[in-house]
Amino acid sequence: MTHFPSKRRPGAGAVLAALLGMTAALGLGTTGEATATERALPDRTTAPNYPTQPARWTDRAHGFASLAGGTTGGAGGKVVTVTDQASLVSYANAPEPYVIRVKGSIAVEPFGADIVVGSDKTIIGVGDTGEIVHGELHLNPGTSNVVIRNLTIRDSYVEGDWDGKTTDFDAIQMDGADHVWIDHNRFQHMGDGLLDIRKDSQYVTVSHNQFRSHNKAFGIGWTDNLRTQITIDHNWFTGTKQRNPSADNCAYAHLYNNYLSAQVSDGDPVWTYGNWSRGRTRMVIENSYYDGVQHPYQADATAELVQRGSILRNTSGRTDSWGTAFDPRDFYAYRLDPAKAVPALVTRFSGPQRNIGTTLHVPAHYPSVQAAVDAVPAGNDVPVTIAIAPGTYRAKVVVPANKPNIVLQGTGQSRADTVIVYDTPAEYGGSTGSATVRIAANDVTARHLTFSNDFDEAAVELKGEQALAMKTTGDRIVFEDTAFLGNQDTLMTDSPNLTTVSRVYIRDSFIEGDVDFLYGRATTVVERSEIRALSRGSDTNNGYITAASTWTGNPHGFLITRSRIVSDAPAGTFHLGRPWHPGGQVDAVAQVLIRDTYLPAAIKATPWTDMGGFSWRDARLAEYHNYGPGSQVAADRPQLTDNQASSHTVTAYLKGTDGWAPHTARTH
């Protein structure tokens, strides 16, 4: 954009730090000019309180799998998506870490064959439809740090072999493995066991799985040693006969909030049972629910079993309890759900879930945001969340056009906790090279983050002082509870070329700057947000909020609605905007509507102005139902009629030909 002399506000770093220290509520920052009327108005820009994790589970291992260094699987490695057996086999047994996403159904050949899983792997179903059919995931002795989530593994059963005596086709089998988390899977109708955890495997957690339609569901042990430590929680055993589970010579077996129902009933008086503490196992059962189960829980005379809080309904047979076993809270913290709630919770939340996806953690698993972006596969078509821990990340980030469906999510209590910042001016590489963060991909969402360019205009003599915090060119971009900090050209929402329409939706956010600090040709909606117009120390002209360059064929440019504009500039010294024609392009005709928004006294009585020889009167600039000391209806302030305003809504700006409606989606 055209260089416009500006005065950097004093102490850029200090001001940034001060702002980041403020509350994340968007009602902050009212100036001394606020009137009693303004203060009495309802706060329409307060950011919602977003949770940082789903309500019923997290994407990190818990229980025994979380101990002794934890279980992270392939975190830190490349993310790949597989749709065939050859690719799954190749990545699963590779020497380096991988996050392997199984998309759709993979039929394994020959029938019952093993897929060997090496150390440092995550194998996770995409959505709730990823499945492995006719095959087994096998962990050999010495395998360590494996996560298996969100899969269905089914149908290696050999007809007529109900007892599983002729084959050894398990869903998952491990021998001497350590640090394994098996979570949110569905296992059914296999050739031997559904889950066999054998021969001194250690630090294992089995959670939120479904064991269905089978004889021998889940066995643990096959050893004389007391080494296995295992947590088993929120699993659903239904239509199974025995081993629900059977735990042989476990050092510690902690079972809680499991649901056993619809047990197979074939008249077998011994080998139809629920939980069995065998050998010298020390077992603790808490708040589980047994419905229609024979021998709900039992223990060998040499074993120990402590049970508390469980519910038995229509049960018969053994309910053994003796010894002291151990106290699980000596090892880890956990939350017990009430036993009476277990059937509803477990049936709803066990097994594959549509909204369990791949989450890449920064910096726990990836050293930088860019490293996590780089790990996402090209052509990605399922959302991948990059969870960014609180902190200040001084680095540039580029989300390239071939990596769509990324969610950048800060995990702090407020957006001010997680900051991505750099200090490059446009003198070095123009707007693209200047941007701290650049999003070229479609379908990218950012939440609970601050983006900043803290280049100090006053410290360096340069021809240009543009310094972008964010530039987007992708379509269907969403910013929720985000902040954009800078001076000139803070936030550029653009498109790949003049006649391509990209859409950006900004909600519950904060944007600051002085000259053209919200600009570009993308269709952009700013809703329920605060826009801070910074003073440059002038008594006459302190800057411009918008500089749209909307293609003349696009009726929808910028819409600022139900928001607040605040400023520390003197009264009557700030413009709402001017029309930007990049390179003199005559077909870039700005369209800006500011409606239902608070305007401060800093706004000029004639708030639109010319730019680069193009008259603002030839652009599409208007207001509707604004309020506050900077609002008025005058000859030089075009106002929409009620009829016109009815077609200038958030929906109208965003829907396009695909019906995109992020403003109606439930926030996270």
Disulfide bonds with the S-S distance in Angstrom:
none
